[in-house]
Amino acid sequence: MNYPLLIEHILREAKLYQKYVQLLENNGNIYVQYMNNSECFWDQIMMEHALFIRGLLDPSETELINSADAFAADYAALLNSCHNARNRTLAVDSMTETRKFRDFKTEGVKGIESCQIRSLILPLLADHVLREANHFIRILEN
């Protein structure tokens, strides 16, 4: 049983990967013009991660739920700004937020693995969303 948004999320990631492979096969590189689209894409992915985390936490984990809600709201604002920026990226804002979110996810992985966080989140899923935050940070650093 999965959220419909999760299925859409996975499909969007697969389509982006396919697009990048096609660009690399046809042109040998990924154009700079795709950077803004990439930033918007990953801001949305991070926002959805926050929503999924919130939805998979035990209702007793109020503080973590509130933190996940705050991250979702922050990424929603970044996503809105990103769409309005057109060709200009907002990498500094996305980097700051994503580093904070990465730290939150890192603590989440530790808490889930040590059974200190009550949730339906599997350790492998927690690690996956952490790796995607690190991937976004690497994109923003380039």
A tleap script that builds the chain and sets N, CA, C and O, in Angstrom:
source leaprc.protein.ff14SB
mol = sequence {
  NMET ASN TYR PRO LEU LEU ILE GLU HIE ILE
  LEU ARG GLU ALA LYS LEU TYR GLN LYS TYR
  VAL GLN LEU LEU GLU ASN ASN GLY ASN ILE
  TYR VAL GLN TYR MET ASN ASN SER GLU CYS
  PHE TRP ASP GLN ILE MET MET GLU HIE ALA
  LEU PHE ILE ARG GLY LEU LEU ASP PRO SER
  GLU THR GLU LEU ILE ASN SER ALA ASP ALA
  PHE ALA ALA ASP TYR ALA ALA LEU LEU ASN
  SER CYS HIE ASN ALA ARG ASN ARG THR LEU
  ALA VAL ASP SER MET THR GLU THR ARG LYS
  PHE ARG ASP PHE LYS THR GLU GLY VAL LYS
  GLY ILE GLU SER CYS GLN ILE ARG SER LEU
  ILE LEU PRO LEU LEU ALA ASP HIE VAL LEU
  ARG GLU ALA ASN HIE PHE ILE ARG ILE LEU
  GLU CASN
}
set mol.1.N position { 0.843 -1.165 0.000 }
set mol.1.CA position { 0.000 0.000 0.000 }
set mol.1.C position { 0.893 1.234 0.000 }
set mol.1.O position { 1.734 1.387 0.886 }
set mol.2.N position { 0.722 2.107 -0.975 }
set mol.2.CA position { 1.523 3.323 -1.085 }
set mol.2.C position { 0.638 4.528 -1.346 }
set mol.2.O position { -0.450 4.415 -1.911 }
set mol.3.N position { 1.126 5.675 -0.926 }
set mol.3.CA position { 0.443 6.926 -1.257 }
set mol.3.C position { 0.487 7.126 -2.768 }
set mol.3.O position { 1.509 6.835 -3.390 }
set mol.4.N position { -0.599 7.618 -3.379 }
set mol.4.CA position { -0.534 7.934 -4.808 }
set mol.4.C position { 0.591 8.935 -5.117 }
set mol.4.O position { 1.236 8.844 -6.162 }
set mol.5.N position { 0.819 9.884 -4.209 }
set mol.5.CA position { 1.902 10.847 -4.420 }
set mol.5.C position { 3.257 10.140 -4.480 }
set mol.5.O position { 4.142 10.584 -5.211 }
set mol.6.N position { 3.436 9.064 -3.738 }
set mol.6.CA position { 4.700 8.323 -3.778 }
set mol.6.C position { 4.915 7.694 -5.151 }
set mol.6.O position { 6.030 7.708 -5.673 }
set mol.7.N position { 3.870 7.154 -5.727 }
set mol.7.CA position { 3.975 6.561 -7.070 }
set mol.7.C position { 4.358 7.648 -8.077 }
set mol.7.O position { 5.239 7.438 -8.910 }
set mol.8.N position { 3.695 8.812 -8.003 }
set mol.8.CA position { 4.025 9.938 -8.885 }
set mol.8.C position { 5.467 10.396 -8.661 }
set mol.8.O position { 6.179 10.703 -9.618 }
set mol.9.N position { 5.890 10.440 -7.412 }
set mol.9.CA position { 7.237 10.835 -7.022 }
set mol.9.C position { 8.271 9.921 -7.691 }
set mol.9.O position { 9.243 10.399 -8.276 }
set mol.10.N position { 8.058 8.628 -7.602 }
set mol.10.CA position { 8.975 7.649 -8.194 }
set mol.10.C position { 8.994 7.780 -9.716 }
set mol.10.O position { 10.052 7.695 -10.339 }
set mol.11.N position { 7.829 7.983 -10.305 }
set mol.11.CA position { 7.761 8.148 -11.765 }
set mol.11.C position { 8.503 9.398 -12.219 }
set mol.11.O position { 9.197 9.367 -13.235 }
set mol.12.N position { 8.366 10.507 -11.472 }
set mol.12.CA position { 9.076 11.734 -11.828 }
set mol.12.C position { 10.595 11.524 -11.774 }
set mol.12.O position { 11.326 11.995 -12.645 }
set mol.13.N position { 11.051 10.820 -10.751 }
set mol.13.CA position { 12.492 10.543 -10.637 }
set mol.13.C position { 12.963 9.693 -11.816 }
set mol.13.O position { 14.023 9.955 -12.385 }
set mol.14.N position { 12.192 8.689 -12.181 }
set mol.14.CA position { 12.573 7.811 -13.293 }
set mol.14.C position { 12.596 8.577 -14.616 }
set mol.14.O position { 13.498 8.379 -15.429 }
set mol.15.N position { 11.620 9.441 -14.833 }
set mol.15.CA position { 11.572 10.226 -16.069 }
set mol.15.C position { 12.741 11.207 -16.153 }
set mol.15.O position { 13.302 11.403 -17.231 }
set mol.16.N position { 13.111 11.820 -15.037 }
set mol.16.CA position { 14.256 12.727 -15.043 }
set mol.16.C position { 15.530 11.963 -15.381 }
set mol.16.O position { 16.335 12.415 -16.195 }
set mol.17.N position { 15.706 10.817 -14.760 }
set mol.17.CA position { 16.879 9.993 -15.034 }
set mol.17.C position { 16.931 9.630 -16.521 }
set mol.17.O position { 17.983 9.728 -17.153 }
set mol.18.N position { 15.797 9.215 -17.069 }
set mol.18.CA position { 15.735 8.859 -18.484 }
set mol.18.C position { 16.099 10.057 -19.362 }
set mol.18.O position { 16.820 9.905 -20.348 }
set mol.19.N position { 15.607 11.246 -19.009 }
set mol.19.CA position { 15.910 12.455 -19.779 }
set mol.19.C position { 17.406 12.752 -19.742 }
set mol.19.O position { 17.992 13.099 -20.768 }
set mol.20.N position { 18.027 12.620 -18.573 }
set mol.20.CA position { 19.454 12.879 -18.449 }
set mol.20.C position { 20.271 11.874 -19.255 }
set mol.20.O position { 21.260 12.248 -19.885 }
set mol.21.N position { 19.875 10.619 -19.242 }
set mol.21.CA position { 20.592 9.608 -20.025 }
set mol.21.C position { 20.488 9.937 -21.511 }
set mol.21.O position { 21.474 9.825 -22.239 }
set mol.22.N position { 19.300 10.340 -21.968 }
set mol.22.CA position { 19.124 10.701 -23.375 }
set mol.22.C position { 19.977 11.909 -23.752 }
set mol.22.O position { 20.596 11.921 -24.815 }
set mol.23.N position { 20.013 12.929 -22.888 }
set mol.23.CA position { 20.847 14.102 -23.163 }
set mol.23.C position { 22.318 13.722 -23.251 }
set mol.23.O position { 23.033 14.189 -24.138 }
set mol.24.N position { 22.760 12.890 -22.346 }
set mol.24.CA position { 24.160 12.469 -22.360 }
set mol.24.C position { 24.484 11.633 -23.593 }
set mol.24.O position { 25.560 11.768 -24.175 }
set mol.25.N position { 23.554 10.772 -23.989 }
set mol.25.CA position { 23.774 9.950 -25.177 }
set mol.25.C position { 23.796 10.797 -26.443 }
set mol.25.O position { 24.598 10.547 -27.343 }
set mol.26.N position { 22.924 11.795 -26.517 }
set mol.26.CA position { 22.806 12.604 -27.734 }
set mol.26.C position { 23.832 13.724 -27.814 }
set mol.26.O position { 24.347 14.012 -28.894 }
set mol.27.N position { 24.135 14.357 -26.689 }
set mol.27.CA position { 24.975 15.551 -26.718 }
set mol.27.C position { 26.257 15.419 -25.888 }
set mol.27.O position { 27.163 16.243 -26.020 }
set mol.28.N position { 26.339 14.436 -25.073 }
set mol.28.CA position { 27.512 14.267 -24.249 }
set mol.28.C position { 27.542 15.112 -22.988 }
set mol.28.O position { 28.477 14.998 -22.195 }
set mol.29.N position { 26.532 15.962 -22.783 }
set mol.29.CA position { 26.477 16.760 -21.558 }
set mol.29.C position { 25.042 17.175 -21.250 }
set mol.29.O position { 24.132 17.012 -22.062 }
set mol.30.N position { 24.881 17.707 -20.066 }
set mol.30.CA position { 23.575 18.219 -19.649 }
set mol.30.C position { 23.687 19.741 -19.649 }
set mol.30.O position { 24.551 20.301 -18.974 }
set mol.31.N position { 22.838 20.396 -20.385 }
set mol.31.CA position { 22.914 21.845 -20.557 }
set mol.31.C position { 22.680 22.603 -19.255 }
set mol.31.O position { 21.947 22.153 -18.374 }
set mol.32.N position { 23.313 23.749 -19.158 }
set mol.32.CA position { 23.153 24.623 -18.004 }
set mol.32.C position { 21.691 25.047 -17.850 }
set mol.32.O position { 21.223 25.249 -16.729 }
set mol.33.N position { 20.974 25.182 -18.953 }
set mol.33.CA position { 19.572 25.612 -18.895 }
set mol.33.C position { 18.714 24.652 -18.087 }
set mol.33.O position { 17.642 25.032 -17.617 }
set mol.34.N position { 19.163 23.423 -17.918 }
set mol.34.CA position { 18.401 22.467 -17.138 }
set mol.34.C position { 18.642 22.614 -15.637 }
set mol.34.O position { 17.955 21.980 -14.837 }
set mol.35.N position { 19.614 23.446 -15.247 }
set mol.35.CA position { 19.936 23.586 -13.826 }
set mol.35.C position { 18.746 24.111 -13.038 }
set mol.35.O position { 18.423 23.575 -11.978 }
set mol.36.N position { 18.088 25.158 -13.542 }
set mol.36.CA position { 16.930 25.689 -12.827 }
set mol.36.C position { 15.842 24.636 -12.730 }
set mol.36.O position { 15.221 24.477 -11.678 }
set mol.37.N position { 15.604 23.915 -13.819 }
set mol.37.CA position { 14.607 22.846 -13.782 }
set mol.37.C position { 15.006 21.773 -12.785 }
set mol.37.O position { 14.158 21.230 -12.077 }
set mol.38.N position { 16.291 21.467 -12.730 }
set mol.38.CA position { 16.782 20.470 -11.790 }
set mol.38.C position { 16.582 20.932 -10.353 }
set mol.38.O position { 16.170 20.154 -9.493 }
set mol.39.N position { 16.877 22.202 -10.100 }
set mol.39.CA position { 16.687 22.721 -8.745 }
set mol.39.C position { 15.218 22.675 -8.341 }
set mol.39.O position { 14.895 22.269 -7.225 }
set mol.40.N position { 14.338 23.083 -9.231 }
set mol.40.CA position { 12.899 23.014 -8.937 }
set mol.40.C position { 12.483 21.562 -8.689 }
set mol.40.O position { 11.729 21.266 -7.762 }
set mol.41.N position { 12.991 20.668 -9.535 }
set mol.41.CA position { 12.670 19.247 -9.392 }
set mol.41.C position { 13.052 18.749 -8.005 }
set mol.41.O position { 12.241 18.127 -7.318 }
set mol.42.N position { 14.291 19.024 -7.593 }
set mol.42.CA position { 14.769 18.503 -6.314 }
set mol.42.C position { 14.143 19.212 -5.123 }
set mol.42.O position { 13.985 18.605 -4.064 }
set mol.43.N position { 13.783 20.482 -5.271 }
set mol.43.CA position { 13.025 21.152 -4.195 }
set mol.43.C position { 11.694 20.428 -3.985 }
set mol.43.O position { 11.260 20.227 -2.851 }
set mol.44.N position { 11.056 20.041 -5.083 }
set mol.44.CA position { 9.790 19.314 -4.973 }
set mol.44.C position { 10.000 17.942 -4.334 }
set mol.44.O position { 9.215 17.518 -3.487 }
set mol.45.N position { 11.059 17.258 -4.743 }
set mol.45.CA position { 11.356 15.941 -4.166 }
set mol.45.C position { 11.565 16.063 -2.657 }
set mol.45.O position { 11.040 15.260 -1.886 }
set mol.46.N position { 12.333 17.069 -2.240 }
set mol.46.CA position { 12.588 17.267 -0.806 }
set mol.46.C position { 11.293 17.602 -0.063 }
set mol.46.O position { 11.074 17.122 1.050 }
set mol.47.N position { 10.440 18.420 -0.673 }
set mol.47.CA position { 9.149 18.746 -0.057 }
set mol.47.C position { 8.328 17.467 0.134 }
set mol.47.O position { 7.727 17.256 1.188 }
set mol.48.N position { 8.310 16.633 -0.879 }
set mol.48.CA position { 7.546 15.386 -0.785 }
set mol.48.C position { 8.159 14.447 0.252 }
set mol.48.O position { 7.429 13.741 0.948 }
set mol.49.N position { 9.474 14.428 0.364 }
set mol.49.CA position { 10.093 13.614 1.415 }
set mol.49.C position { 9.580 14.044 2.777 }
set mol.49.O position { 9.244 13.203 3.612 }
set mol.50.N position { 9.519 15.351 3.007 }
set mol.50.CA position { 9.016 15.854 4.292 }
set mol.50.C position { 7.575 15.403 4.515 }
set mol.50.O position { 7.210 15.011 5.623 }
set mol.51.N position { 6.762 15.457 3.470 }
set mol.51.CA position { 5.370 15.021 3.596 }
set mol.51.C position { 5.273 13.525 3.878 }
set mol.51.O position { 4.460 13.097 4.697 }
set mol.52.N position { 6.104 12.728 3.198 }
set mol.52.CA position { 6.089 11.282 3.432 }
set mol.52.C position { 6.562 10.950 4.842 }
set mol.52.O position { 5.977 10.105 5.520 }
set mol.53.N position { 7.621 11.620 5.274 }
set mol.53.CA position { 8.128 11.391 6.630 }
set mol.53.C position { 7.031 11.689 7.641 }
set mol.53.O position { 6.771 10.894 8.544 }
set mol.54.N position { 6.388 12.847 7.478 }
set mol.54.CA position { 5.293 13.226 8.387 }
set mol.54.C position { 4.218 12.155 8.419 }
set mol.54.O position { 3.719 11.797 9.485 }
set mol.55.N position { 3.867 11.650 7.255 }
set mol.55.CA position { 2.788 10.672 7.160 }
set mol.55.C position { 3.142 9.287 7.675 }
set mol.55.O position { 2.251 8.478 7.936 }
set mol.56.N position { 4.433 9.003 7.824 }
set mol.56.CA position { 4.857 7.683 8.281 }
set mol.56.C position { 5.308 7.667 9.742 }
set mol.56.O position { 5.609 6.607 10.291 }
set mol.57.N position { 5.352 8.828 10.359 }
set mol.57.CA position { 5.702 8.890 11.781 }
set mol.57.C position { 4.513 8.484 12.636 }
set mol.57.O position { 3.363 8.723 12.270 }
set mol.58.N position { 4.798 7.870 13.771 }
set mol.58.CA position { 3.752 7.556 14.736 }
set mol.58.C position { 3.140 8.875 15.231 }
set mol.58.O position { 3.871 9.842 15.444 }
set mol.59.N position { 1.826 8.931 15.416 }
set mol.59.CA position { 1.196 10.165 15.884 }
set mol.59.C position { 1.771 10.707 17.202 }
set mol.59.O position { 1.624 11.893 17.496 }
set mol.60.N position { 2.415 9.858 17.985 }
set mol.60.CA position { 3.005 10.320 19.243 }
set mol.60.C position { 4.296 11.117 19.027 }
set mol.60.O position { 4.772 11.766 19.958 }
set mol.61.N position { 4.865 11.082 17.838 }
set mol.61.CA position { 6.117 11.793 17.534 }
set mol.61.C position { 5.828 13.236 17.123 }
set mol.61.O position { 6.205 13.662 16.031 }
set mol.62.N position { 5.165 13.979 17.993 }
set mol.62.CA position { 4.688 15.332 17.694 }
set mol.62.C position { 5.796 16.272 17.257 }
set mol.62.O position { 5.636 17.004 16.280 }
set mol.63.N position { 6.900 16.263 17.955 }
set mol.63.CA position { 7.995 17.180 17.626 }
set mol.63.C position { 8.547 16.903 16.224 }
set mol.63.O position { 8.804 17.834 15.461 }
set mol.64.N position { 8.725 15.638 15.894 }
set mol.64.CA position { 9.227 15.282 14.570 }
set mol.64.C position { 8.201 15.595 13.481 }
set mol.64.O position { 8.560 16.032 12.387 }
set mol.65.N position { 6.941 15.372 13.782 }
set mol.65.CA position { 5.873 15.713 12.824 }
set mol.65.C position { 5.889 17.208 12.554 }
set mol.65.O position { 5.789 17.630 11.402 }
set mol.66.N position { 6.012 18.009 13.597 }
set mol.66.CA position { 6.064 19.462 13.423 }
set mol.66.C position { 7.280 19.888 12.612 }
set mol.66.O position { 7.190 20.789 11.777 }
set mol.67.N position { 8.418 19.239 12.857 }
set mol.67.CA position { 9.620 19.544 12.071 }
set mol.67.C position { 9.418 19.185 10.601 }
set mol.67.O position { 9.778 19.960 9.716 }
set mol.68.N position { 8.848 18.019 10.343 }
set mol.68.CA position { 8.588 17.603 8.960 }
set mol.68.C position { 7.624 18.571 8.278 }
set mol.68.O position { 7.815 18.918 7.113 }
set mol.69.N position { 6.593 19.007 8.998 }
set mol.69.CA position { 5.666 20.006 8.446 }
set mol.69.C position { 6.395 21.299 8.087 }
set mol.69.O position { 6.138 21.891 7.038 }
set mol.70.N position { 7.303 21.733 8.959 }
set mol.70.CA position { 8.053 22.970 8.707 }
set mol.70.C position { 8.937 22.813 7.467 }
set mol.70.O position { 9.016 23.724 6.643 }
set mol.71.N position { 9.598 21.670 7.333 }
set mol.71.CA position { 10.412 21.436 6.134 }
set mol.71.C position { 9.538 21.428 4.879 }
set mol.71.O position { 9.923 21.995 3.856 }
set mol.72.N position { 8.379 20.798 4.945 }
set mol.72.CA position { 7.475 20.776 3.784 }
set mol.72.C position { 7.066 22.194 3.400 }
set mol.72.O position { 7.046 22.533 2.217 }
set mol.73.N position { 6.742 23.022 4.386 }
set mol.73.CA position { 6.351 24.414 4.108 }
set mol.73.C position { 7.522 25.206 3.530 }
set mol.73.O position { 7.344 25.983 2.592 }
set mol.74.N position { 8.710 25.013 4.083 }
set mol.74.CA position { 9.889 25.727 3.570 }
set mol.74.C position { 10.185 25.334 2.134 }
set mol.74.O position { 10.490 26.192 1.305 }
set mol.75.N position { 10.097 24.045 1.832 }
set mol.75.CA position { 10.344 23.610 0.450 }
set mol.75.C position { 9.224 24.054 -0.494 }
set mol.75.O position { 9.482 24.321 -1.667 }
set mol.76.N position { 8.008 24.136 -0.009 }
set mol.76.CA position { 6.914 24.650 -0.847 }
set mol.76.C position { 7.202 26.096 -1.244 }
set mol.76.O position { 6.975 26.490 -2.388 }
set mol.77.N position { 7.704 26.884 -0.291 }
set mol.77.CA position { 8.060 28.279 -0.587 }
set mol.77.C position { 9.228 28.339 -1.568 }
set mol.77.O position { 9.219 29.146 -2.497 }
set mol.78.N position { 10.235 27.487 -1.364 }
set mol.78.CA position { 11.366 27.441 -2.301 }
set mol.78.C position { 10.916 27.029 -3.693 }
set mol.78.O position { 11.371 27.585 -4.692 }
set mol.79.N position { 10.033 26.068 -3.753 }
set mol.79.CA position { 9.524 25.599 -5.035 }
set mol.79.C position { 8.770 26.712 -5.751 }
set mol.79.O position { 8.935 26.895 -6.957 }
set mol.80.N position { 7.956 27.445 -5.028 }
set mol.80.CA position { 7.243 28.578 -5.610 }
set mol.80.C position { 8.225 29.629 -6.126 }
set mol.80.O position { 8.060 30.143 -7.233 }
set mol.81.N position { 9.233 29.945 -5.337 }
set mol.81.CA position { 10.251 30.918 -5.764 }
set mol.81.C position { 11.019 30.410 -6.973 }
set mol.81.O position { 11.336 31.173 -7.885 }
set mol.82.N position { 11.313 29.131 -6.974 }
set mol.82.CA position { 12.058 28.532 -8.077 }
set mol.82.C position { 11.274 28.636 -9.387 }
set mol.82.O position { 11.833 28.976 -10.429 }
set mol.83.N position { 9.995 28.344 -9.323 }
set mol.83.CA position { 9.171 28.437 -10.537 }
set mol.83.C position { 9.070 29.877 -11.026 }
set mol.83.O position { 8.970 30.113 -12.230 }
set mol.84.N position { 9.093 30.828 -10.122 }
set mol.84.CA position { 9.011 32.237 -10.495 }
set mol.84.C position { 10.348 32.819 -10.928 }
set mol.84.O position { 10.385 33.897 -11.520 }
set mol.85.N position { 11.449 32.127 -10.645 }
set mol.85.CA position { 12.784 32.653 -10.929 }
set mol.85.C position { 13.166 32.516 -12.398 }
set mol.85.O position { 14.087 33.189 -12.862 }
set mol.86.N position { 12.485 31.672 -13.118 }
set mol.86.CA position { 12.763 31.368 -14.518 }
set mol.86.C position { 14.187 30.875 -14.707 }
set mol.86.O position { 14.459 29.711 -14.413 }
set mol.87.N position { 15.117 31.710 -15.186 }
set mol.87.CA position { 16.467 31.249 -15.499 }
set mol.87.C position { 17.451 31.415 -14.342 }
set mol.87.O position { 18.593 30.965 -14.432 }
set mol.88.N position { 17.027 32.041 -13.284 }
set mol.88.CA position { 17.903 32.315 -12.142 }
set mol.88.C position { 17.673 31.246 -11.090 }
set mol.88.O position { 16.534 30.971 -10.715 }
set mol.89.N position { 18.740 30.651 -10.619 }
set mol.89.CA position { 18.581 29.640 -9.578 }
set mol.89.C position { 18.660 30.288 -8.206 }
set mol.89.O position { 19.182 31.393 -8.059 }
set mol.90.N position { 18.149 29.608 -7.226 }
set mol.90.CA position { 18.148 30.069 -5.844 }
set mol.90.C position { 18.980 29.109 -5.012 }
set mol.90.O position { 18.601 28.731 -3.904 }
set mol.91.N position { 20.121 28.722 -5.570 }
set mol.91.CA position { 20.925 27.646 -4.996 }
set mol.91.C position { 21.302 27.883 -3.538 }
set mol.91.O position { 21.350 26.933 -2.756 }
set mol.92.N position { 21.569 29.126 -3.159 }
set mol.92.CA position { 21.974 29.394 -1.777 }
set mol.92.C position { 20.843 29.027 -0.819 }
set mol.92.O position { 21.085 28.380 0.200 }
set mol.93.N position { 19.623 29.428 -1.130 }
set mol.93.CA position { 18.480 29.110 -0.277 }
set mol.93.C position { 18.216 27.605 -0.236 }
set mol.93.O position { 17.965 27.043 0.830 }
set mol.94.N position { 18.274 26.964 -1.387 }
set mol.94.CA position { 18.057 25.516 -1.443 }
set mol.94.C position { 19.160 24.777 -0.694 }
set mol.94.O position { 18.898 23.789 -0.008 }
set mol.95.N position { 20.394 25.258 -0.827 }
set mol.95.CA position { 21.513 24.609 -0.140 }
set mol.95.C position { 21.344 24.714 1.373 }
set mol.95.O position { 21.518 23.723 2.082 }
set mol.96.N position { 21.011 25.890 1.870 }
set mol.96.CA position { 20.829 26.084 3.308 }
set mol.96.C position { 19.742 25.169 3.842 }
set mol.96.O position { 19.926 24.500 4.859 }
set mol.97.N position { 18.609 25.141 3.153 }
set mol.97.CA position { 17.484 24.311 3.597 }
set mol.97.C position { 17.820 22.826 3.509 }
set mol.97.O position { 17.474 22.053 4.402 }
set mol.98.N position { 18.489 22.436 2.442 }
set mol.98.CA position { 18.778 21.019 2.241 }
set mol.98.C position { 19.825 20.513 3.236 }
set mol.98.O position { 19.767 19.359 3.661 }
set mol.99.N position { 20.761 21.351 3.604 }
set mol.99.CA position { 21.715 20.941 4.654 }
set mol.99.C position { 20.995 20.726 5.980 }
set mol.99.O position { 21.280 19.765 6.694 }
set mol.100.N position { 20.063 21.617 6.311 }
set mol.100.CA position { 19.280 21.437 7.547 }
set mol.100.C position { 18.446 20.158 7.461 }
set mol.100.O position { 18.365 19.395 8.423 }
set mol.101.N position { 17.823 19.932 6.293 }
set mol.101.CA position { 16.982 18.745 6.116 }
set mol.101.C position { 17.837 17.479 6.149 }
set mol.101.O position { 17.423 16.461 6.704 }
set mol.102.N position { 19.029 17.545 5.554 }
set mol.102.CA position { 19.937 16.398 5.604 }
set mol.102.C position { 20.277 16.044 7.056 }
set mol.102.O position { 20.300 14.872 7.430 }
set mol.103.N position { 20.538 17.066 7.859 }
set mol.103.CA position { 20.845 16.821 9.271 }
set mol.103.C position { 19.656 16.187 9.994 }
set mol.103.O position { 19.830 15.288 10.818 }
set mol.104.N position { 18.451 16.659 9.682 }
set mol.104.CA position { 17.226 16.083 10.245 }
set mol.104.C position { 17.096 14.616 9.835 }
set mol.104.O position { 16.775 13.756 10.656 }
set mol.105.N position { 17.349 14.344 8.552 }
set mol.105.CA position { 17.260 12.975 8.048 }
set mol.105.C position { 18.335 12.088 8.662 }
set mol.105.O position { 18.074 10.921 8.956 }
set mol.106.N position { 19.535 12.619 8.860 }
set mol.106.CA position { 20.618 11.859 9.480 }
set mol.106.C position { 20.216 11.416 10.879 }
set mol.106.O position { 20.403 10.259 11.255 }
set mol.107.N position { 19.660 12.354 11.647 }
set mol.107.CA position { 19.197 12.013 12.996 }
set mol.107.C position { 18.036 11.019 12.930 }
set mol.107.O position { 17.899 10.151 13.792 }
set mol.108.N position { 17.205 11.158 11.898 }
set mol.108.CA position { 16.101 10.224 11.711 }
set mol.108.C position { 16.587 8.811 11.449 }
set mol.108.O position { 16.053 7.854 12.010 }
set mol.109.N position { 17.599 8.673 10.599 }
set mol.109.CA position { 18.163 7.349 10.319 }
set mol.109.C position { 18.682 6.730 11.617 }
set mol.109.O position { 18.403 5.570 11.919 }
set mol.110.N position { 19.436 7.515 12.374 }
set mol.110.CA position { 19.978 7.003 13.647 }
set mol.110.C position { 18.851 6.599 14.598 }
set mol.110.O position { 18.913 5.541 15.224 }
set mol.111.N position { 17.821 7.445 14.703 }
set mol.111.CA position { 16.705 7.160 15.597 }
set mol.111.C position { 15.893 5.953 15.180 }
set mol.111.O position { 15.425 5.192 16.027 }
set mol.112.N position { 15.723 5.772 13.885 }
set mol.112.CA position { 14.975 4.620 13.384 }
set mol.112.C position { 15.785 3.342 13.590 }
set mol.112.O position { 15.252 2.328 14.039 }
set mol.113.N position { 17.080 3.397 13.257 }
set mol.113.CA position { 17.919 2.203 13.413 }
set mol.113.C position { 18.060 1.781 14.875 }
set mol.113.O position { 18.192 0.594 15.172 }
set mol.114.N position { 18.032 2.754 15.783 }
set mol.114.CA position { 18.177 2.423 17.209 }
set mol.114.C position { 16.824 2.242 17.903 }
set mol.114.O position { 16.762 2.097 19.124 }
set mol.115.N position { 15.751 2.251 17.123 }
set mol.115.CA position { 14.381 2.075 17.628 }
set mol.115.C position { 13.992 3.181 18.632 }
set mol.115.O position { 13.188 2.947 19.534 }
set mol.116.N position { 14.560 4.366 18.469 }
set mol.116.CA position { 14.221 5.488 19.324 }
set mol.116.C position { 13.109 6.355 18.718 }
set mol.116.O position { 12.506 7.167 19.419 }
set mol.117.N position { 12.841 6.187 17.436 }
set mol.117.CA position { 11.771 6.914 16.756 }
set mol.117.C position { 10.685 5.917 16.401 }
set mol.117.O position { 10.942 4.869 15.808 }
set mol.118.N position { 9.478 6.266 16.774 }
set mol.118.CA position { 8.328 5.411 16.473 }
set mol.118.C position { 7.765 5.818 15.117 }
set mol.118.O position { 7.349 6.959 14.920 }
set mol.119.N position { 7.759 4.861 14.180 }
set mol.119.CA position { 7.292 5.181 12.833 }
set mol.119.C position { 7.061 3.901 12.036 }
set mol.119.O position { 7.343 2.792 12.491 }
set mol.120.N position { 6.542 4.100 10.840 }
set mol.120.CA position { 6.408 3.019 9.862 }
set mol.120.C position { 7.542 3.071 8.842 }
set mol.120.O position { 7.527 2.343 7.849 }
set mol.121.N position { 8.519 3.932 9.089 }
set mol.121.CA position { 9.620 4.140 8.149 }
set mol.121.C position { 10.637 3.009 8.299 }
set mol.121.O position { 11.181 2.789 9.381 }
set mol.122.N position { 10.883 2.307 7.213 }
set mol.122.CA position { 11.900 1.267 7.207 }
set mol.122.C position { 13.290 1.905 7.181 }
set mol.122.O position { 13.464 2.953 6.560 }
set mol.123.N position { 14.269 1.310 7.830 }
set mol.123.CA position { 15.627 1.884 7.812 }
set mol.123.C position { 16.160 2.116 6.395 }
set mol.123.O position { 16.843 3.110 6.147 }
set mol.124.N position { 15.857 1.219 5.479 }
set mol.124.CA position { 16.324 1.383 4.104 }
set mol.124.C position { 15.696 2.619 3.452 }
set mol.124.O position { 16.375 3.332 2.713 }
set mol.125.N position { 14.428 2.881 3.711 }
set mol.125.CA position { 13.779 4.082 3.185 }
set mol.125.C position { 14.381 5.337 3.809 }
set mol.125.O position { 14.620 6.322 3.110 }
set mol.126.N position { 14.626 5.308 5.110 }
set mol.126.CA position { 15.251 6.450 5.784 }
set mol.126.C position { 16.612 6.749 5.164 }
set mol.126.O position { 16.943 7.907 4.914 }
set mol.127.N position { 17.396 5.705 4.916 }
set mol.127.CA position { 18.703 5.878 4.288 }
set mol.127.C position { 18.564 6.413 2.868 }
set mol.127.O position { 19.359 7.250 2.441 }
set mol.128.N position { 17.576 5.945 2.142 }
set mol.128.CA position { 17.348 6.389 0.761 }
set mol.128.C position { 17.076 7.895 0.703 }
set mol.128.O position { 17.685 8.600 -0.102 }
set mol.129.N position { 16.177 8.389 1.539 }
set mol.129.CA position { 15.862 9.822 1.482 }
set mol.129.C position { 17.058 10.657 1.943 }
set mol.129.O position { 17.236 11.783 1.479 }
set mol.130.N position { 17.868 10.128 2.837 }
set mol.130.CA position { 19.101 10.812 3.248 }
set mol.130.C position { 20.065 10.886 2.067 }
set mol.130.O position { 20.648 11.940 1.810 }
set mol.131.N position { 20.237 9.786 1.356 }
set mol.131.CA position { 21.131 9.788 0.184 }
set mol.131.C position { 20.657 10.769 -0.880 }
set mol.131.O position { 21.479 11.397 -1.547 }
set mol.132.N position { 19.343 10.911 -1.049 }
set mol.132.CA position { 18.840 11.869 -2.036 }
set mol.132.C position { 19.104 13.302 -1.596 }
set mol.132.O position { 19.362 14.158 -2.442 }
set mol.133.N position { 19.047 13.587 -0.312 }
set mol.133.CA position { 19.403 14.925 0.169 }
set mol.133.C position { 20.885 15.199 -0.120 }
set mol.133.O position { 21.243 16.289 -0.566 }
set mol.134.N position { 21.734 14.212 0.133 }
set mol.134.CA position { 23.160 14.372 -0.170 }
set mol.134.C position { 23.393 14.557 -1.666 }
set mol.134.O position { 24.262 15.330 -2.068 }
set mol.135.N position { 22.626 13.854 -2.490 }
set mol.135.CA position { 22.726 14.005 -3.946 }
set mol.135.C position { 22.356 15.428 -4.362 }
set mol.135.O position { 23.055 16.031 -5.177 }
set mol.136.N position { 21.277 15.968 -3.819 }
set mol.136.CA position { 20.855 17.333 -4.150 }
set mol.136.C position { 21.939 18.335 -3.730 }
set mol.136.O position { 22.226 19.284 -4.458 }
set mol.137.N position { 22.532 18.120 -2.563 }
set mol.137.CA position { 23.610 19.003 -2.115 }
set mol.137.C position { 24.773 18.965 -3.117 }
set mol.137.O position { 25.335 20.009 -3.447 }
set mol.138.N position { 25.132 17.781 -3.597 }
set mol.138.CA position { 26.209 17.679 -4.595 }
set mol.138.C position { 25.845 18.423 -5.871 }
set mol.138.O position { 26.703 19.073 -6.468 }
set mol.139.N position { 24.598 18.341 -6.296 }
set mol.139.CA position { 24.163 19.079 -7.485 }
set mol.139.C position { 24.322 20.574 -7.249 }
set mol.139.O position { 24.833 21.288 -8.112 }
set mol.140.N position { 23.891 21.048 -6.095 }
set mol.140.CA position { 23.951 22.474 -5.790 }
set mol.140.C position { 25.393 22.981 -5.654 }
set mol.140.O position { 25.669 24.151 -5.920 }
set mol.141.N position { 26.295 22.113 -5.247 }
set mol.141.CA position { 27.691 22.512 -5.090 }
set mol.141.C position { 28.402 22.697 -6.438 }
set mol.141.O position { 29.424 23.379 -6.504 }
set mol.142.N position { 27.881 22.108 -7.490 }
set mol.142.CA position { 28.525 22.199 -8.809 }
set mol.142.C position { 28.087 23.398 -9.577 }
set mol.142.O position { 28.541 23.611 -10.702 }
savepdb mol mol.pdb
quit
